[in-house]
């Protein structure tokens, strides 16, 4: 199984505490997900993020096909980082690390690192090359724009 990696770094004009407050709430995930993915939380306990928290949702990541996705927060260190992993969903592996650290010129440096693998061997590698990697990059482009609107458009 081939494991792929994608990384995104973004500067936010906000304190780490403000960033953490936003990103540690699973309810805000819909805000930073493209509308065409029809993202919808199905179940979570309504609490701030903590290790062991399970979040279930549906979305349409490719070709309008609705899927169920279950993630678990495996690690969470307040105001520093958290990791979510897919337990059930379209990937053979999905491991997403989110880091928050003071930026050199003020504000917060946010780093996302995703390791993922596609099932189905050669066919999965071909799908990644033709569709999946572009879709993941498109999602991160949308997120970057939306997060800029939320955090970096303040006067």
Secondary structure, DSSP 8 states (H G I E B T S, - for coil): ---EEEEEEEEESS-HHHHHHHHT-GGGGGGGS-GGG--EEEE--SS---TT-EEEEEE--STT--EEEEEEEEEEETTTEEEEEEEESSEEEEEEEEEEEE-TTSSEEEEEEEEEEESSHHHHHHHIIIIIHHHHHHHHHHHHHHHIIIII---
